[in-house]
């Protein structure tokens, strides 16, 4: 049985932990609101971009000569995976979920004897992957220094990817991130961006014939690299909302658990205090009786 | 019959501008300036650095863009751009700053022709802004 002093110390230490988790929860809640707003504001851009590309690519008749970013290299040998995680910990299963999803994909690829290359965005992903896939990681990117998510950062990642694609370093590229559904639920996503695969193969509402200026393929080859940056930007926005949401619920849980623990420890503390008093009394009484 | 249509300018961060009652929009399309009026044929084009002018009955707004895509369909004009500035927000310092960056970019040796062309365009537009 721990002594009274020890119990007291433990109670106060749990209490101070609780204070920290509570504060983190508040901060996460405030940040979440902002991140969510940003994610919502960013949606029209990526949606419009997607629409235009869909319209364009459906208009292209000559599939053979379509830009490689759209049609692929014709091979599927080397896969590049961009794993997007957070730079900070203490956000529940947020990073682990992405990594889990990514690892499944990695194993599938390795089983098929294909070459796997990994780019990690965010330091936590690198930390978790370096043990198992150290040789596969070709680049790690982290935006610890930039306070807010901005398009500029996303563009940088996009340029790196396109650069490597043009050097023929890979054939297929997929990104992994968490899609924000609500505060408790974030869905890890795998999205193929090169060659472009439209997730929902729904026809655009009306078949409008467009006039193009300059030619379709020129527009397309200009647009596709931008689309990659846009998709990455979207993923980053979703990710940041998810991260804050996940952190908020994790910290909420932690606060609650700490509260329970304090209650339990307090009861234990009171009981042993009572026991000590009772013991002392018994000693006094039995001492008096023996006289 | 009204001569007005809807324009929407979005950048990655947010919807920059959304206006229902514009009468004409002039965009710096890749192959030259292009004015768009109501009931224009559906068109997709991309932009070079320049000035977007948005006219409505009561006012006229100008924006400086560095790149972008325009789509016009069913009297909805969407402009997607990654960098846009309202002309009223641009002062000399800001312009000089952008100009300096552009000049630095264009002085890089291994630059492809199209990029070079776009940057030169940008510099030219900015210099003209400086004058007036």
Contacts between the chains, C-beta under 8 A, distances in Angstrom:
chain1	res1	chain2	res2	distance
A	38	B	13	7.0
A	38	B	14	8.0
A	41	B	13	6.3
A	41	B	14	3.9
A	41	B	15	6.6
A	42	B	12	5.9
A	42	B	13	6.3
A	42	B	14	7.2
A	44	B	8	7.9
A	44	B	10	5.0
A	44	B	15	5.5
A	45	B	10	4.7
A	45	B	11	6.6
A	45	B	12	5.0
A	45	B	80	6.1
A	46	B	12	7.8
A	48	B	10	6.4
A	48	B	71	7.3
A	48	B	78	5.5
A	48	B	80	5.7
A	49	B	69	7.7
A	49	B	80	6.0
A	51	B	71	8.0
A	52	B	44	6.2
A	52	B	69	6.4
A	52	B	71	5.4
A	52	B	80	7.6
A	55	B	44	7.2
A	56	B	44	6.8
A	150	B	13	7.3
A	151	B	11	7.4
A	151	B	12	4.0
A	151	B	13	6.5
A	151	B	82	5.8
A	154	B	12	7.5
A	155	B	82	7.3
A	208	B	42	4.8
A	208	B	73	5.7
A	208	B	74	7.7
A	209	B	42	6.9
A	210	B	42	4.8
A	210	B	43	6.0
A	210	B	44	5.0
A	210	B	73	7.7
A	211	B	41	5.3
A	211	B	42	6.5
A	211	B	43	4.5
A	211	B	44	7.7
A	212	B	43	7.3
A	212	B	44	5.6
A	212	B	45	7.0
A	213	B	29	6.3
A	213	B	30	7.2
A	213	B	31	5.8
A	213	B	34	7.7
A	213	B	43	6.6
A	213	B	44	7.9
A	213	B	45	4.4
A	214	B	30	6.0
A	214	B	31	6.0
A	214	B	45	7.6
A	219	B	44	6.2
A	219	B	45	7.2
A	219	B	46	5.9
A	219	B	69	7.7
A	222	B	46	5.6
A	223	B	46	7.2
A	223	B	69	6.3
A	226	B	69	7.7
A	226	B	82	7.5
A	230	B	12	6.5
A	233	B	12	5.3
